[in-house]
Amino acid sequence: MRNRFPKLCASAVALLGFGFAPAHAQTTTTLWDQLPLKAALVFTPEFCKSRLVRGGVSKNPKRGLEVGKAACAEMDLVLRGAFTDLTVVDDVKKASGAQVVLIPEFVDLSAKLEGVTAFSNQDLTLFLQWTAKDSAGKVVWLETVQGSATRHIGNIFTAEKNKRLITDEAVKNVADASAAKMASSPELKNLGH
């Protein structure tokens, strides 16, 4: 009986279909056609380190949500579905040869708490401004996109993890919204012709 228990547990896990793949192994299905453009996505070190608080970006490295870190890990994966060719660079000057240069900037956040217990929900909305420039450096598209997520606040043991998870979910949501807006933008579509 003792030797059958681990096998029984393994069989139950296999039958129930529990997977242990990392979150980034998931594939993203796009609902839009790719833009036939060679794009450069500019992730400056400042953007990747950006932390948001209400009212804008925090200069304090210990304050705010680490939106830049989450965006630099997630954004290019999603935006690759919007362009036929996407390169990530850390400086606008390194974007030579691109038909469109995409420059993101987090501008604000909105957070709302529903109660004060560990099981209360927190709503988070991020606002990301996109500037798209053509190969001559002319601004051809300027758009602010929002992404949101809702999660339990958590207790003293889970609050930091939940804060990171709600940030990651809101960034994923803003990335999806950004790709959809870019793919449907007449200004960006015109650059491909």
One Martini backbone bead per residue (centre of mass of N, CA, C, O) as a GRO file, in nm:
protein
  193
    1MET     BB    1   0.058   0.064  -0.019
    2ARG     BB    2   0.296   0.259   0.006
    3ASN     BB    3   0.392   0.243  -0.305
    4ARG     BB    4   0.113   0.352  -0.435
    5PHE     BB    5   0.074   0.650  -0.355
    6PRO     BB    6   0.266   0.805  -0.551
    7LYS     BB    7   0.135   0.688  -0.808
    8LEU     BB    8  -0.148   0.791  -0.755
    9CYS     BB    9  -0.076   1.092  -0.752
   10ALA     BB   10   0.049   1.105  -1.036
   11SER     BB   11  -0.206   1.013  -1.183
   12ALA     BB   12  -0.393   1.241  -1.089
   13VAL     BB   13  -0.233   1.471  -1.210
   14ALA     BB   14  -0.243   1.368  -1.505
   15LEU     BB   15  -0.557   1.354  -1.530
   16LEU     BB   16  -0.606   1.666  -1.448
   17GLY     BB   17  -0.379   1.848  -1.602
   18PHE     BB   18  -0.134   1.939  -1.455
   19GLY     BB   19   0.086   2.205  -1.498
   20PHE     BB   20   0.453   2.319  -1.489
   21ALA     BB   21   0.467   2.562  -1.660
   22PRO     BB   22   0.567   2.847  -1.743
   23ALA     BB   23   0.416   3.142  -1.819
   24HIS     BB   24   0.601   3.199  -2.087
   25ALA     BB   25   0.500   2.928  -2.243
   26GLN     BB   26   0.277   3.071  -2.340
   27THR     BB   27   0.059   3.141  -2.589
   28THR     BB   28  -0.023   3.398  -2.820
   29THR     BB   29  -0.327   3.515  -2.937
   30THR     BB   30  -0.420   3.691  -3.213
   31LEU     BB   31  -0.670   3.949  -3.340
   32TRP     BB   32  -0.450   4.040  -3.557
   33ASP     BB   33  -0.271   4.189  -3.793
   34GLN     BB   34   0.023   4.229  -3.913
   35LEU     BB   35   0.258   4.461  -3.953
   36PRO     BB   36   0.461   4.554  -4.240
   37LEU     BB   37   0.714   4.608  -4.019
   38LYS     BB   38   1.006   4.764  -3.909
   39ALA     BB   39   1.068   4.749  -3.565
   40ALA     BB   40   1.150   4.958  -3.276
   41LEU     BB   41   1.205   4.889  -2.935
   42VAL     BB   42   1.233   5.116  -2.660
   43PHE     BB   43   1.447   5.015  -2.380
   44THR     BB   44   1.534   5.185  -2.142
   45PRO     BB   45   1.675   5.180  -1.838
   46GLU     BB   46   1.462   5.370  -1.716
   47PHE     BB   47   1.212   5.210  -1.798
   48CYS     BB   48   1.299   4.932  -1.658
   49LYS     BB   49   1.307   5.102  -1.364
   50SER     BB   50   1.028   5.186  -1.339
   51ARG     BB   51   0.812   5.352  -1.098
   52LEU     BB   52   0.483   5.361  -0.971
   53VAL     BB   53   0.269   5.625  -0.878
   54ARG     BB   54   0.064   5.839  -0.791
   55GLY     BB   55   0.118   6.081  -1.054
   56GLY     BB   56   0.363   5.877  -1.142
   57VAL     BB   57   0.697   5.874  -1.130
   58SER     BB   58   0.942   5.735  -0.931
   59LYS     BB   59   1.260   5.819  -0.780
   60ASN     BB   60   1.221   5.598  -0.577
   61PRO     BB   61   1.352   5.267  -0.557
   62LYS     BB   62   1.127   5.180  -0.308
   63ARG     BB   63   0.887   5.303  -0.471
   64GLY     BB   64   0.640   5.137  -0.592
   65LEU     BB   65   0.586   4.992  -0.901
   66GLU     BB   66   0.745   4.745  -1.115
   67VAL     BB   67   0.677   4.812  -1.434
   68GLY     BB   68   0.939   4.801  -1.601
   69LYS     BB   69   1.026   4.513  -1.545
   70ALA     BB   70   0.765   4.383  -1.655
   71ALA     BB   71   0.771   4.511  -1.941
   72CYS     BB   72   1.056   4.403  -2.035
   73ALA     BB   73   0.954   4.098  -2.010
   74GLU     BB   74   0.666   4.125  -2.195
   75MET     BB   75   0.621   4.326  -2.439
   76ASP     BB   76   0.780   4.194  -2.681
   77LEU     BB   77   0.611   3.934  -2.697
   78VAL     BB   78   0.348   4.080  -2.785
   79LEU     BB   79   0.453   4.277  -3.021
   80ARG     BB   80   0.539   4.051  -3.223
   81GLY     BB   81   0.229   4.019  -3.319
   82ALA     BB   82   0.220   4.321  -3.473
   83PHE     BB   83   0.498   4.248  -3.622
   84THR     BB   84   0.720   4.121  -3.856
   85ASP     BB   85   0.949   4.321  -3.722
   86LEU     BB   86   1.131   4.306  -3.404
   87THR     BB   87   1.334   4.531  -3.215
   88VAL     BB   88   1.545   4.564  -2.934
   89VAL     BB   89   1.634   4.870  -2.770
   90ASP     BB   90   1.822   5.119  -2.554
   91ASP     BB   91   1.823   5.329  -2.807
   92VAL     BB   92   1.729   5.536  -3.054
   93LYS     BB   93   2.010   5.530  -3.211
   94LYS     BB   94   1.970   5.197  -3.255
   95ALA     BB   95   1.715   5.228  -3.487
   96SER     BB   96   1.836   5.166  -3.744
   97GLY     BB   97   1.618   5.069  -4.019
   98ALA     BB   98   1.357   5.155  -3.913
   99GLN     BB   99   1.023   5.242  -3.979
  100VAL     BB  100   0.961   5.211  -3.662
  101VAL     BB  101   0.952   5.387  -3.345
  102LEU     BB  102   0.907   5.265  -3.012
  103ILE     BB  103   0.792   5.472  -2.727
  104PRO     BB  104   0.768   5.414  -2.395
  105GLU     BB  105   0.548   5.555  -2.118
  106PHE     BB  106   0.488   5.590  -1.800
  107VAL     BB  107   0.230   5.810  -1.640
  108ASP     BB  108   0.021   5.623  -1.467
  109LEU     BB  109  -0.202   5.545  -1.186
  110SER     BB  110  -0.468   5.328  -1.057
  111ALA     BB  111  -0.594   5.275  -0.723
  112LYS     BB  112  -0.823   5.034  -0.563
  113LEU     BB  113  -0.992   4.975  -0.263
  114GLU     BB  114  -1.198   4.695  -0.120
  115GLY     BB  115  -1.110   4.736   0.166
  116VAL     BB  116  -0.899   4.582   0.459
  117THR     BB  117  -0.867   4.296   0.389
  118ALA     BB  118  -0.713   4.019   0.255
  119PHE     BB  119  -0.989   3.973   0.064
  120SER     BB  120  -0.959   4.221  -0.068
  121ASN     BB  121  -0.970   4.425  -0.338
  122GLN     BB  122  -0.752   4.527  -0.609
  123ASP     BB  123  -0.724   4.795  -0.831
  124LEU     BB  124  -0.536   4.823  -1.144
  125THR     BB  125  -0.417   5.108  -1.340
  126LEU     BB  126  -0.243   5.162  -1.640
  127PHE     BB  127  -0.044   5.423  -1.807
  128LEU     BB  128   0.056   5.422  -2.156
  129GLN     BB  129   0.280   5.592  -2.360
  130TRP     BB  130   0.295   5.632  -2.715
  131THR     BB  131   0.570   5.672  -2.946
  132ALA     BB  132   0.574   5.713  -3.301
  133LYS     BB  133   0.838   5.685  -3.540
  134ASP     BB  134   0.988   5.745  -3.810
  135SER     BB  135   1.284   5.734  -3.992
  136ALA     BB  136   1.294   6.067  -3.959
  137GLY     BB  137   1.155   6.135  -3.656
  138LYS     BB  138   0.854   6.147  -3.695
  139VAL     BB  139   0.556   6.185  -3.557
  140VAL     BB  140   0.275   5.941  -3.616
  141TRP     BB  141   0.215   5.835  -3.309
  142LEU     BB  142  -0.019   5.898  -3.031
  143GLU     BB  143  -0.073   5.697  -2.730
  144THR     BB  144  -0.298   5.602  -2.470
  145VAL     BB  145  -0.278   5.318  -2.258
  146GLN     BB  146  -0.470   5.071  -2.086
  147GLY     BB  147  -0.430   4.864  -1.786
  148SER     BB  148  -0.571   4.586  -1.594
  149ALA     BB  149  -0.628   4.467  -1.246
  150THR     BB  150  -0.731   4.201  -1.011
  151ARG     BB  151  -0.670   4.159  -0.650
  152HIS     BB  152  -0.578   4.049  -0.369
  153ILE     BB  153  -0.408   4.180  -0.115
  154GLY     BB  154  -0.352   4.031   0.144
  155ASN     BB  155  -0.122   3.945   0.364
  156ILE     BB  156   0.177   3.962   0.518
  157PHE     BB  157   0.275   3.710   0.329
  158THR     BB  158   0.120   3.801   0.029
  159ALA     BB  159   0.137   4.103  -0.059
  160GLU     BB  160   0.394   4.114  -0.240
  161LYS     BB  161   0.308   3.900  -0.442
  162ASN     BB  162   0.039   4.041  -0.525
  163LYS     BB  163   0.173   4.299  -0.628
  164ARG     BB  164   0.332   4.158  -0.854
  165LEU     BB  165   0.089   4.020  -0.997
  166ILE     BB  166  -0.079   4.275  -1.062
  167THR     BB  167   0.141   4.405  -1.230
  168ASP     BB  168   0.175   4.183  -1.443
  169GLU     BB  169  -0.124   4.185  -1.539
  170ALA     BB  170  -0.137   4.486  -1.624
  171VAL     BB  171   0.095   4.471  -1.829
  172LYS     BB  172  -0.028   4.257  -2.011
  173ASN     BB  173  -0.281   4.425  -2.074
  174VAL     BB  174  -0.126   4.672  -2.199
  175ALA     BB  175   0.012   4.509  -2.421
  176ASP     BB  176  -0.240   4.408  -2.567
  177ALA     BB  177  -0.362   4.691  -2.617
  178SER     BB  178  -0.124   4.800  -2.779
  179ALA     BB  179  -0.122   4.597  -3.013
  180ALA     BB  180  -0.412   4.655  -3.107
  181LYS     BB  181  -0.375   4.961  -3.164
  182MET     BB  182  -0.145   4.935  -3.365
  183ALA     BB  183  -0.284   4.737  -3.574
  184SER     BB  184  -0.534   4.967  -3.608
  185SER     BB  185  -0.355   5.190  -3.715
  186PRO     BB  186  -0.347   5.403  -3.980
  187GLU     BB  187  -0.063   5.526  -3.949
  188LEU     BB  188   0.091   5.249  -3.941
  189LYS     BB  189  -0.025   5.127  -4.199
  190ASN     BB  190   0.094   5.351  -4.394
  191LEU     BB  191   0.399   5.274  -4.351
  192GLY     BB  192   0.365   4.986  -4.511
  193HIS     BB  193   0.316   5.142  -4.815
   0.00000   0.00000   0.00000
